[in-house]
């Protein structure tokens, strides 16, 4: 099959992987989908086919669940020593690092992000996540509890793996989102059925090869490519899955919750966002302007925590909007493998049309396209970084998650922090936000008032494996990363012993 991937220079390892036949990883074996179906996966920078992968469905998910259940109940994974689990997870991190260039190239071809971002951010942070969770494998403990009759009873708790977990990852950061979910599940002793997004299956399949190379036992990690309404739905509803973890839109999150009700499986969700960015008049503009620009245009705006609602004080509104616009105009947009590119395409023609539709909808509702607002080129899904002014809280572009490079800018002239916070909180979402000020008192007060799972002060998008992330309101349930993310893959068992 001619994939057209050779129009850009990639390494031989990535090229070889693209050429090989793709299969599902179930019970340690690479197998075709039972239906025999395959589907195309595309380069969003060119719109051309780069590979074909199996179209797994409910039957394949069932096989994967059975394998994961056997590995959990009969196999070694949940019973081996924590130090051995940690060693294998660390080895997997080493393999990711050793194959970083190949993984980054595959991520670029399948997702579109610039190569430097894929290599230095996505792959590097994935390695960090596995190493961080490798350390936790030996530190999962219960506690001894003093009770009302200590001379008669001894009480303590233990943390045990939740069991078989289904994990559904998104297309905006495929490898990194995989790491956020797989690493804590492995550290706790769970077994996994993983479904990557249908748009971006390649790094998950390459990861499966590294899982085998690391020596992780068969059935511990099973990878099924396929579509959400079939393979994804089968994971959410399967009676032998103990927990499902999903990252994606709030709309699909609601579907997951309903499907999971059949056996009342545990559910964790990292969903949509419409994050507020609040710039006070005393903010350091040399920090705020590049920070806000990065917070919305990184990854072409396809970030759940993107700072897509700007609230700037009237005294500095024009300065910051002009500054963002100038920086946006200098962003080099293009294919992620092209030298010097700073922003790639959005993921698909459907997403491109959706984003452009929101821009036109905003314009029709009275918003001004201050910068950008156009498609770029005839090939690929490229959109110019866009800033909308004259936006109002009741507009769809302000209330709904666009998931593209579109910033909605609004001004305020009130010094009442409660009123400013009310504007920031006027959203069904609560995933993230940021405050830009030199006044520590204002910063602390705003941090307490904004209803969101992660707040930055003079920074917006910084992440670390140790810092939990997740949403308030309709932005999700539970947390990922850190000890809180680890604990979601455990059950607490209380033990009371008569003395």
C-alpha positions, 0 to 999 in steps of 0.5 A, a space after each residue: 500500500 502506498 501511504 505517501 508518508 515518504 514525502 517527509 523524511 522519517 527514520 527507518 524504524 518509523 517507516 518500517 513500522 508503518 509498512 508492517 501489518 497492524 494487528 490487535 494485541 490480545 493475551 500476548 499475541 498479535 491477532 487480526 480483528 475477528 471480523 477481518 475488517 480494517 480501517 484507514 488512518 490518516 496524516 492530518 497534515 496531508 489528509 493522506 492514508 499512512 496506515 491501515 489498522 484492524 477494526 476491533 469490535 465487541 467480540 475482540 473486546 470480549 477476548 481482550 477482557 477474558 485475557 485480562 481477567 485470566 492475567 489478573 486472577 490466575 497470572 502473576 501480575 497482581 501477585 508478583 512483588 511490588 519491586 518487580 512490578 516497579 522494575 518492569 514499569 521502569 524498563 518500559 520507560 527506558 524502552 520508550 526513551 530509547 525509541 523516542 525518535 520513532 515514537 515522536 515521528 509516529 505521533 506527528 504523522 498520526 496526530 499532526 503536532 510539531 516534531 519538537 513538541 512530540 519529542 520533547 513534550 509528549 514522549 518525554 512526559 510519557 517516560 516521566 510518568 512511567 518512571 514516577 509510577 514505577 516508584 509508587 509500586 513499592 509504596 502502596 500502603 494501608 494504615 493501622 487504625 486505632 479503634 474504640 476497643 484496642 485491647 479487643 481488636 486490631 484494625 488496619 486497611 490494605 489497598 488492592 488493585 481494582 482488577 480489570 480496567 478498560 481505558 479509552 484514550 483520546 486523539 489529542 495527545 495519544 501517547 501521553 494520555 496512554 501513559 497517564 492511564 496505563 502507568 498507574 494501573 500497572 503500578 497497582 497490579 491491575 490488568 488492562 484493555 486499552 482502546 486508542 482513539 480511532 484517529 490515532 492508533 499508531 503509537 498505542 500499537 507500537 507501545 504494545 510491542 515495547 510492552 512485550 519487549 519489556 517482559 510484561 506478562 501476556 494478558 496484562 496489557 491488551 490493545 484493541 483498535 476500533 471505533 467508539 460506538 463499537 469497541 469503546 461501547 463494549 468496554 464501557 458496558 462489559 460486565 467483567 471490567 471493574 473500572 473504565 477510565 475515559 478522556 474525551 468530550 463531556 458528551 461521550 462521557 455521559 454515554 460512558 456513565 450510562 453504559 457503565 451502570 450495568 455492573 456499576 463499574 468504577 468510572 473516572 473521566 477527564 472531559 471537556 473544558 473552557 478554561 478562563 484566563 484572567 489578566 489583572 492590570 498589574 500583570 507582567 505583560 512580558 510573561 502574560 502575553 507569551 503565556 496566554 498565547 501558548 495556553 491557547 495555541 499549543 497543540 493547535 488548541 486541541 487541549 482540554 485545559 486550553 485557556 480559551 476564555 480571556 478576561 483582561 482588565 480594561 486597562 490592559 485589554 488592548 495591549 494583551 490582545 494586540 500582543 497575542 495577535 502579533 505573536 499568533 501572526 508569527 506562529 509558523 503553521 505547517 506539517 509537523 515534520 517540516 522544519 521550524 513549524 510551531 503549530 500543526 493541523 487540527 486532527 481531521 476535516 470534520 474537526 476543521 469544519 467544526 472549528 471554522 463553523 464556530 468562528 463563523 457562528 461567533 462572527 454572526 453573533 457579533 464577535 469580531 475576528 481580530 486575528 486569524 479566522 481563516 483556513 490555511 492552504 488546500 491540503 491538510 487541516 490547517 487553521 490560522 491562530 484566531 482571536 475573537 473580540 467583542 464576545 459575550 458570555 451568552 455566545 456559543 463560542 464562549 460557552 462551548 468547547 471548540 477544541 481548536 486554536 480560537 481565543 475568545 477575549 473579553 474585558 472587565 473593569 471591576 475590581 470586585 474579585 467576587 464578580 470577576 470569579 463569577 464571570 470565570 465560573 459562568 461555564 458548565 466546565 471546570 477543568 483548569 484556569 489561570 490568573 496573571 498578577 503580581 499581587 499574591 493576595 489577589 492570586 490566592 483569593 482568585 485561586 480559592 474562588 475559581 471552580 476548576 481542578 487546576 489553577 495556574 498563577 502566572 503560568 497556564 499549561 505546566 504539567 508534572 507526573 506528581 500533580 493531579 489533574 481533573 475537573 470540577 462540574 461537567 469536566 469529569 470525575 476523579 483525578 489523573 497523575 499523582 497519588 490521587 490518580 494512582 488511588 483510583 486504580 485501587 480498592 480499600 479493604 478494612 480488616 478487623 481482627 479479634 485479639 
